[in-house]
Amino acid sequence: MGRFHRHDDGTVHSHEHDGSEHEHDHDEHVHPHDGAPDRDPVELAELIGDHSGYVTGRERIEILEDIYAENDRLAAANRAALDAAGVHAINLMSSPGSGKTTLLARTLAALQGTVRVGVVEGDIETPLDAERLGGLGAQISLLNTGNGFGGECHLDAPMVARALRGLDLDALDLVLIENVGNLVCPAEFEVGEHRKAMVYSITEGEDKPLKYPVMFRSVGAVVVNKMDLAPYLDFDMDLFRANLTAVNPQATVIEMSARTGDGVQAWLDWVGRPGQG
């Protein structure tokens, strides 16, 4: 399957790799691939968005439906492989610089010796974050999207399938997938995870749940990070919670400082309850 990328104007293009091609005749209506899980129509509409302003709006929607169907088929295969090994997977998302890697380092240190953890470390370039997580008792599989995946701004199911091959799943209990830092695209692609969570820094302001509803709606937990900076900012927690409730009233909110460790136990409790979120 070629790497697909959506721009802000709604256009889609593919990056072919490994000499393989995946083509469809878009003169006819495109139907989902055989075996692909059916997405809820409301969820699909939220992901695709309103394309009525384009002359080719219908064709754009058909292409996107096909992209999601192919990705969902591969995500289901990833989840089946995890289930067969008895591994629970969490997809951790955020904007750049929110503190995902710091939180993961805290998590690995706390779970070392009690939970067997693997990490899929996603970034566009560099092994810097993977190197930060080394020496904490976890298996690490580095996934740079600039290496054969067109430098995408998110992880998708084919990428994660490759990264999972770098982990010994039979020797793990938990896989934490650190997605590429981005508040848009990562929420749109299932990768085979069992749950999704996001890290949100209070330096980002209170309005982001309203501006990026797909991301906030997709997760079971929102880790509100950098609370140690609260005395120096004008962040309104009540307003943030109200905005989050407007788009995702079921989300668990965890206030913490990954830097100091305050509040990390609540995150560990959420991670350890697979039935929550």
N, C-alpha and C positions, 0 to 999 in steps of 0.2 A: 504494500500500500504506500503510495506517495505521501509525503508530508504536506498537510494542508495548513494554510494560514489565512486568517480573516483580518482584514484591515478595518480601520474605523469607518470607512465608507461602505462596508458590507461586502466588498469584493473578496473573492476567494481565488487562491492559486495554489498549485501543488509543487513540491520539490520531489522529484523522483530520485531514488537511491538504490544502491546494491544491484543496479541493472534491472530492477523489476518495475513493471508498470501495472497500473490498476485503472482501467478506463471504463466509462459508461457512456451510452448513447443518451444524451440529454435532450434529444428531439422528442422523446417520449417521456411520460411521467416515470420517475425513478421510484422503485419500490425498495424497501429495506432488504438487506441481505438475508438469506435463509439462515435461521438460527440466531439472529440478532435479537436481544431482548427488546420488547416494545417499550418505548418511552411514553410516559403520560403526555397526552396532547397539550395540556396546559404547560407542563414543564418544558416541552419542546418549543412551544411558542415563546416562552420566556427566554430560552437560550438563543433562538434564532433572531428574535426581535421583529420590529415592524419594518418590512421592506417595501411598503406600498409607495414610497417616494421614488422608487426606481422603475423605469420602463420594463426592466427584466426582473421585476420582483418575484414573480412566480418561479422562474427558472432558478433564481438564487436560492429560494427556499427548498426547491427540490434537490439541489446540489448539497445544501447543508444537511438536509434530512439523511441523505445517503452517507455523508461523512460521519454523522453521529451513529448511524446504524452499524457501519463497519467498525467504528471504534468501540461501540457497546458490545459487539460480538467478541472482540478481542479482550475487552475488560472482563467479560463473563468467564473467558478461558483463564485469565489471570486469577480471578477469584476462586475458580475451581481448583487450580493448582495450589493455592494457599490453603483452601479448605482440606484438600487431600493430605496436606502436611500438618494440619491442625494449627495453622498460623493465623493470627488476627492481624489485620493491616489497617493503619490509620493514615489518611492523606492529610498532611499538614500544609496549610497555605497561608499566604500573607502578602503584603506589599514588601518591597525591598527594605531592609533595615529595621524591620519591626521587632526582631529578636528571635526568629525561629531557631537559628543555629545555637544561640545561647541557651534557649529552652531545651533543645535536644541534648546539649551537653549536660545540663542539670538532670535531665531525665535518665540518660545513660548512666551517670554516676550514681543516681539513686537506685537504679534497678540492677546494677552490676552484681552478679553472683546470685541473684534471685530469679530474674526473668531473662531468658535468652533472646536478645534483641538483634535485629538486622536493620540497617538503614539504607534506603535508596536516596542518595544525595543528589538532587537535581539542581543544575545551574546551566546557564548558557555556555560559560567558559570557566576555566581554572578548577583546580582541585582544592582550593583554599578551605572551603567549609568542610570537605571530607577530611582534610588534614587536621582541622580543629577537633574533630570527633574521634580521631584515632587514639588508641590507648585507654579507652573507656569500656573495654570488654565487649564491644559490638562488632558484628560483621558489617563492613561498609562496602556498598556498591556505588561507585561514582557514575553519574549519568550527566554528561555534558551534551546539551542539545545541539551545540555547534559541531559536534563530532558525528556527522552522518544524518542529522535530523533537521538541517536547514536553519539552525540557530533559533528554534522556536521559543516563544515566551511562556510556554507551559509544558507540562508533561502530558502525554496521552498514553493510551493502552499499549500500542506497539513499543513505545520507548520503555515503559515499565516492564514489559515482557522481556526485553533484552536485559534490563538491569536485574531482574529476578534471577536470571541465569548466573549472575555473579554471587548469589547467596546460596548457602546450603540450607534450604527450607526445612529439611528434616531435623536440623539441629537448632531450630528457632521456635519461639513462642509468639513473638511479636515482630512485625515489620512496620517501621515508621518511614513514611515517604515524604521527604522534604521537597515540596514542589518549587518551581521557579518563582521568584518574588514578583508578584503581579496580582492586582485585585480584580482582573477581568477574566482572562482566558483560562486559568487553571480551574475555575469553578465550572466550566462548560464541558469538561471532558472527564468521564469516568475512567479510572485506571485499574479497577479491580479491588479497590479498598472496601472495607466493611463499614468504616465510618470516616467522616471528614471533620476537621477542626481548623480553626484559623487563629493566628496570633495578630492582635491589633494593638498598636502603640498609641498611647494617649496623645502623643505629639501629632497624630494625624487628624485630631479634631473630632467633633461629635457628629458630623453630618454624613460620614462615609456610608453608613448603612442605607441611607436614602439615595446616595449617588451611585452605589455599587450593589444594588439589591440582590443580584444573582449570586454573588459571592456570599453575602451574609445569609441568604435564604438557604444555601446549599449545605450549611454546616450544622453539626450537632452541638458544638461548643465554640465559644468565642473567648479566647484568652486575652484579657485586657492587660497589656504588658506596660512596663516602665512606670508603675505606680510610684516608684521612689522619686519620680520627677514631679508628682502632683503638686507639691508645695510651691513649685516655681512656674507653674502653668495656670492658665485660666480654663482648664478642662472641666466641663460640667458633666459629671457621671450620670446624674439623673436624666439629663437631656439625651445623652448617648444611649442609655438603656431604653428610653422611650422611643427613640428612632429605631433601635434594634427590634424592639417589640412590634413596631409597625410592620416590619418585613418578616420577622421570624420570632414569634412569641414563644416557641418551644425551646429555643437555644439556651443551653447552660452557659452562664457568664462566670468566668473565673478571673478575679482580680489578682494580679501578682507583679512582682519584680523578678524577672529571670536573673538579673544581675546580682541582687542581694539574696535571692532564694525565698523571699517572703511570698507566701501563697502557692508555692510550687506543689505542696502536698495535695491541695485540692485538684490540681491537674493530674497528679499521679493517681489519685482516687478515680478520676474520670477515665483515665487510660485503663485502669484495672477493672472497670465495669463494662465489658463488651456490650451488654444489653442496653446501655444508656446512650442516647444520641445516635 
